[in-house]
Amino acid sequence: MVRAVGNAKDEQASDMELMKERFAKLLLGEDMSGGGKGVSSALALSNAITNTAASVFGEIKKLEPMAAERKERWRKEINWLLSVTDHIVEFVPSNQTSKDGTILEIMVTKQRADLQMNIPALRKLDSMLIDCLDTFKDQNEFFYDNTSAKDDAGGGVHKGKNSRKDDKWWIPTPKVPPNGLPDSARKWLQSQKDSVNQVLKAAMAINSQVLSEMEIPESYIDSLPKNGRATLGDSIYKSITDDYFDPDYFLSTMGLASEHKILELKNKIEASIVIWRRKMSTKTEKSTWGSAVSMEKRELFEERAETILLILKHRYPGIPQSSLDISKIQYNKDVGQAVLESYSRVIESLAYTILSRIQDVLQADTVAKSNYTKETKTNVLKEGKYAKEEAPTSMTLWDFMGWAPLDQGGVGVNKDGLMSVKDTKFPSKPYGIFPIKKTSYLES
C-alpha cells in the first residue's frame, strides 16, 4: 500500500514537471533563450498540438489498438493543451435578480461560441478513432507479414516480398486467407470504414471552416501576381473562363498523377480566388479583366474555382497543406482558432491514415477472392478435361448387334424414322440356303 502511494506521488510529480516544461515553451514562444524572438502564442500552441500528435501516434502502419501508455499520454497532454480554451471567453448579456426583486441585465463571461461548439465535437471524434483501433484487438481474420519491417529495421533498402504497389513500401501489406475474408468480416470492416469516413468528413469540415475565418496575411497577398491569368496560366485560365465548364472533365485533363501535381493546382486555384475576391471587394475601375468582364462573370469564375477546390479536398484528403493554409497558420494571432485548426487537422490526419489501412485490407481481400475464383475455374476445367480423356467408351447398340456404323456402309435410320441400308452389298444368292423339295400325294 505504501509502495503504491509512493508510485502515485512519483507519477504525479513527473506529470507536473512535464506540464511545466510544456507551458514554459508556450510562454517563451519556443524561444528558450528568453530573448523575445519566439513565435506567437497561437503558433506555439498549434505547434505543440501537432508535435504531440506526431510523437504519440507516429505513422500508424497496422490496424491494432494503441498501447495503453501511449493512449494515456495522449489523453493527458492533449487535455493540458486544450485547457487553454476554457479561459478564452466572451461577454454575453444575462439577467440577474437583486435582493429587492429587481431584474438587472448584466454582462457575464462565457466560453467563446466557436470553442464551446467545436471542442466537445473534436473530443468526440478523437475518442471514436481510438475506439475504432481498439476494436481490432484479438482479430484473426487477417494478419501482417513483418518481412519488410524486419528488412527496414536491419538497414536493408530493398522492398522484399512484401512490397506495395504504391510509393509507401515501408507500410506492411495485410494478408488474408487464400479464399478471402468471410462475408461477416468484410461487412464489419466496411462498417468501420464508413464510421471513420464520417469522422474524416466532420474533421475536414471544422478545419475548413476555421481556415476560412482566418485572415489572409499581407505577406501572402504581396507575393501574388496582379491577375488571375498570370497565376493560373493560359490553359487553366481558359478552361475556367470558358462558356461551358465541367469540373470533373477539367480535373481529368490536369494529369493529377502525383501529390505534387495536386498541391500545385490547389495553390494556383486558391491564389486566383484571393485575387478575384480582392478585385471585386475593392471594385477597382482599372481592372486587368477589362471592361467587357462584368461583376456577374467574375463571381461565376470564382464559384467555378471554389468548386474545383472542394472536389480536390474531398477526392484527395491526404494532400499536404497549401501555401495559403500554411501562411494563415503561421501569421494567425487568434489562440482559439489556432487550437481548433491544429486539433481538427490532427484528427483529420489520423482518420485518413486509419481509413487507408482499412482500405489496404479490403483491397487484399478483393485480390485474394479474384485469384481464388480464377484458380477454382481453372481447376474445374482441368478436372473436366482429364475426366473426359480417361472415361471408357461405352458400348452402343451397333456393338451389340454387330452392325457397322452408317458412315461405313451399315444400317441407319432415314428421315422417316425407318431402318435403312446405305451402300450395303448383298450376295446374289444367299449362302447355305437350298430350295426345299416339294412332295406330292400322287408320287406316293
C-alpha positions as CSV (number, residue, x, y, z in Angstrom):
1,M,0.0,0.0,0.0
2,V,2.8,2.4,0.9
3,R,4.6,1.5,-2.3
4,A,1.5,2.2,-4.4
5,V,1.1,5.6,-2.7
6,G,4.7,6.4,-3.4
7,N,4.5,5.4,-7.0
8,A,1.4,7.6,-7.4
9,K,3.2,10.6,-5.9
10,D,6.2,10.0,-8.2
11,E,4.0,9.8,-11.2
12,Q,2.2,13.0,-10.2
13,A,5.5,14.8,-9.7
14,S,6.7,13.6,-13.1
15,D,3.4,14.8,-14.7
16,M,3.9,18.2,-13.0
17,E,7.4,18.6,-14.4
18,L,6.3,17.6,-17.8
19,M,3.4,20.1,-17.7
20,K,5.8,22.9,-16.5
21,E,8.1,22.1,-19.5
22,R,5.2,22.2,-22.0
23,F,3.8,25.5,-20.8
24,A,7.2,27.1,-20.4
25,K,7.8,26.5,-24.1
26,L,4.4,28.0,-24.8
27,L,5.1,31.1,-22.7
28,L,8.5,31.6,-24.3
29,G,7.2,31.1,-27.8
30,E,9.6,28.2,-28.4
31,D,12.5,30.7,-27.9
32,M,14.3,29.0,-25.0
33,S,16.8,31.9,-24.8
34,G,14.1,34.2,-23.5
35,G,15.1,37.0,-25.8
36,G,11.6,37.6,-27.1
37,K,12.4,36.3,-30.6
38,G,9.9,33.4,-30.3
39,V,6.7,32.8,-32.3
40,S,3.3,34.0,-31.3
41,S,1.3,32.2,-28.6
42,A,-1.2,31.0,-31.2
43,L,1.6,29.4,-33.4
44,A,3.4,27.9,-30.3
45,L,0.2,26.2,-29.2
46,S,-0.6,25.0,-32.7
47,N,2.9,23.5,-33.0
48,A,2.6,21.9,-29.6
49,I,-0.6,20.1,-30.5
50,T,0.9,19.0,-33.9
51,N,4.1,17.7,-32.3
52,T,2.3,15.9,-29.5
53,A,0.2,14.0,-32.0
54,A,3.2,13.2,-34.2
55,S,5.1,11.8,-31.2
56,V,2.2,9.8,-29.8
57,F,0.6,8.4,-33.0
58,G,3.5,8.4,-35.4
59,E,2.6,6.7,-38.6
60,I,0.0,4.0,-38.0
61,K,1.2,1.0,-40.0
62,K,-1.2,-1.6,-38.8
63,L,-4.8,-1.9,-37.6
64,E,-4.2,-2.6,-34.0
65,P,-5.0,-1.0,-30.6
66,M,-2.8,1.8,-29.3
67,A,-0.6,0.8,-26.4
68,A,-2.1,1.8,-23.0
69,E,0.9,4.1,-22.2
70,R,0.6,6.0,-25.5
71,K,-3.2,6.3,-25.1
72,E,-2.8,7.6,-21.6
73,R,-0.1,10.1,-22.6
74,W,-2.2,11.4,-25.5
75,R,-5.2,11.9,-23.2
76,K,-3.1,13.7,-20.6
77,E,-1.2,16.0,-22.8
78,I,-4.0,17.0,-25.2
79,N,-6.1,17.9,-22.1
80,W,-3.3,20.2,-20.9
81,L,-3.1,21.9,-24.2
82,L,-6.9,22.2,-24.7
83,S,-7.4,23.6,-21.2
84,V,-6.3,27.0,-22.5
85,T,-9.6,27.2,-24.4
86,D,-11.5,27.1,-21.1
87,H,-10.3,30.6,-20.4
88,I,-11.0,32.1,-23.8
89,V,-14.3,33.9,-23.1
90,E,-16.6,36.5,-24.5
91,F,-19.1,38.8,-22.8
92,V,-22.8,38.0,-23.1
93,P,-25.9,39.7,-21.6
94,S,-27.6,37.9,-18.7
95,N,-30.4,38.7,-16.3
96,Q,-29.8,38.8,-12.6
97,T,-32.3,39.3,-9.8
98,S,-31.2,41.6,-7.0
99,K,-32.2,41.2,-3.3
100,D,-35.2,43.5,-3.7
101,G,-36.5,41.6,-6.7
102,T,-35.3,44.0,-9.3
103,I,-34.2,42.3,-12.5
104,L,-30.9,43.6,-13.8
105,E,-29.2,43.0,-17.1
106,I,-25.5,42.4,-16.6
107,M,-22.6,41.2,-18.8
108,V,-21.2,37.8,-17.9
109,T,-18.3,35.8,-19.3
110,K,-18.9,32.6,-21.3
111,Q,-16.6,30.4,-23.3
112,R,-16.4,31.7,-26.9
113,A,-19.1,30.2,-29.0
114,D,-16.9,28.6,-31.7
115,L,-14.9,26.9,-29.0
116,Q,-17.9,25.8,-27.0
117,M,-19.4,24.1,-30.0
118,N,-16.3,22.6,-31.7
119,I,-14.0,21.5,-28.9
120,P,-16.5,18.9,-27.5
121,A,-17.2,17.7,-31.1
122,L,-13.5,17.3,-31.7
123,R,-13.0,15.4,-28.5
124,K,-15.8,13.0,-29.5
125,L,-14.2,12.4,-32.9
126,D,-10.9,11.8,-31.2
127,S,-12.4,9.2,-28.9
128,M,-14.2,7.5,-31.9
129,L,-10.9,7.0,-33.7
130,I,-9.2,5.5,-30.7
131,D,-12.2,3.2,-30.1
132,C,-12.0,2.1,-33.7
133,L,-8.4,1.0,-33.3
134,D,-9.4,-0.8,-30.1
135,T,-12.0,-2.9,-32.0
136,F,-9.2,-4.6,-33.9
137,K,-7.9,-6.3,-30.7
138,D,-7.6,-10.1,-31.0
139,Q,-9.0,-10.2,-34.5
140,N,-7.7,-13.2,-36.5
141,E,-9.2,-12.7,-39.9
142,F,-6.1,-11.0,-41.4
143,F,-2.5,-10.5,-40.4
144,Y,0.6,-8.6,-41.4
145,D,3.8,-10.0,-42.7
146,N,6.7,-8.4,-40.9
147,T,9.3,-9.3,-43.6
148,S,9.6,-5.7,-44.9
149,A,9.6,-4.2,-41.4
150,K,12.5,-6.5,-40.4
151,D,14.4,-5.7,-43.6
152,D,13.9,-2.0,-42.9
153,A,14.9,-2.3,-39.3
154,G,18.0,-4.2,-40.3
155,G,19.2,-1.4,-42.6
156,G,18.0,-3.0,-45.8
157,V,16.7,-0.8,-48.6
158,H,15.1,-3.4,-50.8
159,K,11.4,-3.8,-50.8
160,G,11.3,-7.5,-50.3
161,K,8.5,-9.9,-51.0
162,N,6.0,-7.7,-49.2
163,S,6.3,-4.7,-51.4
164,R,3.4,-2.5,-52.1
165,K,2.3,-1.1,-55.5
166,D,2.3,2.5,-54.2
167,D,5.3,4.5,-53.0
168,K,4.8,3.7,-49.3
169,W,6.7,0.4,-49.5
170,W,7.6,0.5,-45.8
171,I,3.9,0.0,-44.8
172,P,3.3,-3.8,-44.3
173,T,0.8,-5.4,-46.7
174,P,-2.1,-7.2,-44.9
175,K,-2.5,-10.9,-45.6
176,V,-5.9,-12.6,-45.8
177,P,-6.9,-16.3,-46.3
178,P,-6.5,-17.7,-49.8
179,N,-10.2,-17.6,-50.4
180,G,-10.6,-14.1,-48.9
181,L,-12.3,-12.8,-45.8
182,P,-15.6,-14.2,-44.6
183,D,-18.7,-12.1,-45.5
184,S,-19.2,-11.2,-41.9
185,A,-15.7,-9.9,-41.5
186,R,-15.8,-7.9,-44.7
187,K,-19.1,-6.3,-43.7
188,W,-17.7,-5.4,-40.3
189,L,-14.6,-3.9,-41.9
190,Q,-16.9,-1.9,-44.3
191,S,-18.9,-0.6,-41.4
192,Q,-15.7,0.5,-39.6
193,K,-14.6,2.2,-42.8
194,D,-17.9,4.1,-43.1
195,S,-17.6,5.3,-39.5
196,V,-14.0,6.5,-39.9
197,N,-15.1,8.2,-43.1
198,Q,-17.7,10.2,-41.3
199,V,-15.2,11.3,-38.7
200,L,-12.9,12.4,-41.5
201,K,-15.6,14.5,-43.2
202,A,-16.5,16.1,-39.9
203,A,-12.9,17.0,-39.0
204,M,-12.4,18.3,-42.6
205,A,-15.5,20.5,-42.3
206,I,-14.3,22.0,-39.0
207,N,-10.8,22.6,-40.2
208,S,-12.0,24.2,-43.5
209,Q,-14.4,26.5,-41.6
210,V,-11.7,27.6,-39.2
211,L,-9.2,28.3,-42.0
212,S,-11.8,30.2,-44.0
213,E,-12.3,32.5,-41.0
214,M,-8.6,33.3,-40.5
215,E,-7.3,36.5,-42.0
216,I,-5.2,36.3,-45.1
217,P,-1.7,37.6,-44.3
218,E,-0.5,40.7,-46.2
219,S,2.8,38.9,-46.9
220,Y,0.8,36.3,-48.9
221,I,-1.1,38.9,-50.8
222,D,2.0,40.8,-51.7
223,S,3.6,37.6,-53.2
224,L,0.7,37.1,-55.6
225,P,0.7,38.2,-59.3
226,K,-1.5,41.1,-60.4
227,N,-4.2,39.0,-62.1
228,G,-5.6,35.5,-62.2
229,R,-4.4,34.7,-65.6
230,A,-0.8,35.0,-64.5
231,T,-1.4,32.8,-61.5
232,L,-3.3,30.0,-63.3
233,G,-1.6,30.1,-66.7
234,D,-3.3,30.5,-70.0
235,S,-4.5,26.9,-70.3
236,I,-6.2,26.6,-66.9
237,Y,-7.5,30.2,-67.1
238,K,-9.1,29.5,-70.5
239,S,-10.8,26.3,-69.2
240,I,-12.3,28.1,-66.1
241,T,-13.5,31.1,-68.0
242,D,-14.9,29.2,-71.0
243,D,-18.7,29.3,-71.6
244,Y,-19.0,25.6,-70.9
245,F,-17.3,24.3,-67.7
246,D,-17.3,20.8,-66.4
247,P,-15.2,20.5,-63.2
248,D,-14.8,16.7,-63.4
249,Y,-13.6,16.9,-67.0
250,F,-11.3,19.8,-66.2
251,L,-9.6,17.8,-63.4
252,S,-9.3,14.7,-65.7
253,T,-7.2,16.8,-68.1
254,M,-4.8,18.1,-65.4
255,G,-2.8,15.0,-65.1
256,L,-3.0,14.7,-61.3
257,A,-0.9,11.6,-61.1
258,S,1.2,12.7,-58.1
259,E,0.8,14.6,-54.8
260,H,3.0,17.4,-56.1
261,K,0.7,18.0,-59.1
262,I,-2.4,18.1,-56.9
263,L,-0.8,20.5,-54.5
264,E,0.4,22.7,-57.3
265,L,-3.0,23.0,-58.8
266,K,-4.6,23.7,-55.4
267,N,-2.1,26.6,-54.8
268,K,-2.9,28.1,-58.1
269,I,-6.7,27.9,-57.7
270,E,-6.5,29.4,-54.1
271,A,-4.3,32.2,-55.3
272,S,-6.6,33.1,-58.1
273,I,-9.6,33.1,-55.8
274,V,-7.9,35.6,-53.5
275,I,-7.0,37.8,-56.4
276,W,-10.5,37.8,-57.8
277,R,-12.2,38.4,-54.4
278,R,-9.9,41.4,-53.7
279,K,-10.7,42.9,-57.1
280,M,-14.5,42.5,-56.5
281,S,-14.3,43.9,-53.0
282,T,-12.3,46.9,-53.9
283,K,-14.2,47.5,-57.1
284,T,-11.2,48.7,-58.9
285,E,-12.2,50.6,-62.0
286,K,-8.9,49.9,-63.8
287,S,-9.3,46.2,-63.6
288,T,-7.0,43.9,-65.6
289,W,-10.1,42.0,-66.5
290,G,-11.1,44.7,-68.9
291,S,-14.5,46.5,-69.2
292,A,-16.0,43.5,-71.0
293,V,-16.0,41.3,-67.9
294,S,-19.0,42.0,-65.7
295,M,-19.2,41.5,-62.0
296,E,-21.6,38.6,-62.5
297,K,-18.9,36.8,-64.6
298,R,-16.3,37.4,-62.0
299,E,-18.5,35.8,-59.4
300,L,-19.2,32.9,-61.8
301,F,-15.4,32.3,-62.3
302,E,-14.8,32.4,-58.6
303,E,-17.6,29.9,-58.0
304,R,-16.0,27.6,-60.5
305,A,-12.7,27.8,-58.8
306,E,-14.2,27.1,-55.4
307,T,-15.9,24.0,-56.9
308,I,-12.6,22.8,-58.1
309,L,-11.1,23.3,-54.6
310,L,-14.0,21.5,-53.0
311,I,-13.6,18.5,-55.3
312,L,-9.8,18.4,-54.7
313,K,-10.3,18.4,-50.9
314,H,-12.8,15.6,-50.9
315,R,-11.1,13.5,-53.6
316,Y,-7.6,13.9,-52.2
317,P,-8.0,14.4,-48.4
318,G,-4.4,13.3,-47.6
319,I,-2.6,16.0,-49.5
320,P,-0.3,18.5,-47.6
321,Q,-1.5,21.9,-46.7
322,S,-1.5,24.6,-49.4
323,S,0.7,27.7,-49.3
324,L,-2.3,29.8,-48.3
325,D,-3.2,27.5,-45.3
326,I,0.4,27.5,-44.1
327,S,0.6,31.2,-44.4
328,K,-2.6,31.7,-42.4
329,I,-1.5,29.3,-39.6
330,Q,1.9,31.0,-39.4
331,Y,0.6,34.5,-39.1
332,N,-2.6,33.8,-37.1
333,K,-2.8,35.6,-33.8
334,D,-6.1,34.1,-32.5
335,V,-5.3,31.4,-30.0
336,G,-8.7,29.8,-30.1
337,Q,-8.6,29.4,-33.9
338,A,-5.1,28.0,-33.6
339,V,-6.3,25.3,-31.2
340,L,-9.3,24.4,-33.4
341,E,-7.3,24.3,-36.6
342,S,-4.5,22.2,-35.2
343,Y,-6.7,19.8,-33.3
344,S,-9.0,19.2,-36.2
345,R,-6.0,18.8,-38.6
346,V,-4.6,16.1,-36.3
347,I,-7.9,14.2,-36.2
348,E,-8.2,14.6,-39.9
349,S,-4.8,13.1,-40.5
350,L,-5.4,10.2,-38.0
351,A,-8.7,9.4,-39.6
352,Y,-7.2,9.4,-43.1
353,T,-4.4,7.1,-42.0
354,I,-6.8,4.6,-40.4
355,L,-9.1,4.8,-43.5
356,S,-6.1,3.9,-45.7
357,R,-5.1,0.9,-43.5
358,I,-8.7,-0.4,-43.7
359,Q,-8.7,0.1,-47.4
360,D,-5.5,-1.9,-47.6
361,V,-7.2,-4.9,-46.0
362,L,-10.3,-4.6,-48.2
363,Q,-8.1,-4.4,-51.3
364,A,-6.1,-7.5,-50.2
365,D,-9.5,-9.3,-49.8
366,T,-10.6,-8.3,-53.3
367,V,-7.4,-9.5,-54.9
368,A,-7.5,-12.8,-52.9
369,K,-11.1,-13.6,-53.9
370,S,-10.4,-12.8,-57.5
371,N,-7.3,-15.1,-57.6
372,Y,-9.2,-17.8,-55.8
373,T,-12.1,-17.6,-58.3
374,K,-9.7,-17.9,-61.2
375,E,-7.9,-20.8,-59.7
376,T,-11.1,-22.6,-58.9
377,K,-12.4,-22.2,-62.5
378,T,-9.0,-23.4,-63.9
379,N,-9.1,-26.5,-61.7
380,V,-12.7,-27.3,-62.7
381,L,-11.8,-27.1,-66.3
382,K,-8.7,-29.2,-65.9
383,E,-10.6,-31.9,-63.9
384,G,-13.3,-31.9,-66.6
385,K,-10.7,-32.4,-69.4
386,Y,-9.0,-35.2,-67.6
387,A,-12.3,-37.0,-66.8
388,K,-13.3,-36.8,-70.4
389,E,-10.0,-38.2,-71.6
390,E,-9.9,-41.1,-69.1
391,A,-13.6,-42.1,-69.3
392,P,-14.1,-45.6,-71.0
393,T,-16.1,-45.7,-74.3
394,S,-19.5,-47.2,-73.6
395,M,-20.9,-49.9,-75.8
396,T,-23.7,-49.0,-78.2
397,L,-26.5,-50.8,-80.0
398,W,-24.2,-51.1,-83.0
399,D,-21.7,-53.1,-80.9
400,F,-24.3,-55.5,-79.5
401,M,-25.9,-56.2,-82.9
402,G,-22.7,-56.4,-84.8
403,W,-23.7,-53.7,-87.2
404,A,-21.3,-51.4,-88.9
405,P,-21.7,-47.6,-88.5
406,L,-23.7,-45.9,-91.1
407,D,-20.8,-44.0,-92.5
408,Q,-19.1,-47.3,-93.0
409,G,-22.0,-48.7,-95.1
410,G,-24.0,-50.1,-92.2
411,V,-27.6,-49.8,-91.1
412,G,-29.0,-46.4,-90.2
413,V,-32.3,-44.5,-89.7
414,N,-33.7,-42.5,-92.5
415,K,-35.7,-39.3,-92.2
416,D,-38.9,-41.2,-91.7
417,G,-37.5,-43.0,-88.7
418,L,-37.3,-46.3,-90.5
419,M,-34.2,-48.5,-90.7
420,S,-32.3,-48.0,-93.9
421,V,-29.3,-49.6,-95.5
422,K,-26.6,-47.5,-97.1
423,D,-24.4,-49.0,-99.8
424,T,-24.8,-52.5,-98.4
425,K,-23.8,-55.2,-100.9
426,F,-25.9,-58.3,-100.7
427,P,-24.8,-61.6,-102.3
428,S,-26.7,-62.6,-105.4
429,K,-27.7,-65.8,-103.7
430,P,-27.9,-66.4,-100.0
431,Y,-25.2,-68.6,-98.7
432,G,-26.2,-72.0,-97.3
433,I,-29.9,-71.8,-98.3
434,F,-31.2,-74.6,-100.6
435,P,-34.7,-75.0,-102.1
436,I,-37.0,-77.3,-100.2
437,K,-38.1,-80.3,-102.2
438,K,-41.8,-80.4,-102.6
439,T,-43.6,-83.8,-102.3
440,S,-47.0,-84.7,-103.6
441,Y,-49.5,-87.4,-102.7
442,L,-49.6,-88.5,-106.3
443,E,-46.0,-89.5,-106.2
444,S,-46.6,-91.8,-103.3
